[in-house]
Amino acid sequence: MLNNEVELDKQRLLLPLLQQLENELRNKGLWQEVKPSQQALASRAPFAIDSLSFAQWLQFIFLDKMRELVRFSQPLPESMLILPMATEYFKSLPLNSAEIINIISRIDDLFTE
């Protein structure tokens, strides 16, 4: 496949996964209506670990950025590996995060094929 076709295929597969991730964050009560401060969102630390929870990073940075890339036909990342961080974060929470982990794993898989 041509690079452009690969990119379009990734976008087509990615969008429903992003929506599933949002839905699952909402279902688990991890979705926030109030956006963190611009200072918190401007963190340069991996996953904004110094200013946001991982769930906040997913909602306000990851989902927003990935949707923006698709919306404006910008190149998607060549690789991505967020599953280890997700696994570590969610194991400390008292909720069943299996579906969130599954969705994140499928997103990572899109970028490691």
C-alpha angles and dihedrals in degrees: 000000000000117000091250091053091050090050092049091048091052091049091050091051095040101055097065090045091053090051091048090051091051091048092050093047087052093046091053093048093248096118116104126207094198116071117226119247120283087246091057091047092049093063115136094201117110108274087359084272092165095059111017138045114244090252089054090049090052092050104038103029112018101040093039093048096045093048090048091052091052095043092053095037092243120159114274120229114281092226137009135184115179099137096090091054092045092050092050094046098045096046088070094053122089095233139088102263097168094114093048089050090048093052092047090049090053091049091051089048090058089061099043100053 
